[in-house]
Amino acid sequence: MTINYALMPGLTARRIVAALHDDGFILLRQRGSHRHYKHPDGRRVTVSFHHSSDTFAPGTLRSMLDAQARWTEADLRRLGLL
């Protein structure tokens, strides 16, 4: 089943960062409002973090969660994002 990121409104930067930490990602560096996280297996995720309550457009969510973090639907459920 494919994930419909348009149905994930209200997913804040704070929740995404918490899920990244829960999954083992560490903050690698920050440049301006972009935080770069790295997982021990080599995956990297960039989160645009202006305010902790910022929400993201569906395309941005798909890029961060699907393309960069490579999380499946099961991972999203395990991390409490679905």
VENHU-V982425 format. One record per pair of residues at least 24 apart in sequence whose C-alpha atoms are under 8 Angstrom apart, sorted by the first residue. I is the first residue (numbers start at 0). J is the second residue. Records with the same first field share a line. If there is no record, write none. Layout:
BEGIN
I=J  J
END
This chain:
BEGIN
0=72
1=72
2=72
4=57  58  60  61
5=56  57
7=57  81
8=54  55
9=54  55
10=54  55  80
11=51  52  53  54  55
12=46  47  48  50  51  52  53  54  55
13=51  52
14=80
16=46
18=78  79  80
21=78
22=78
42=67  68
43=67  68
44=68
END
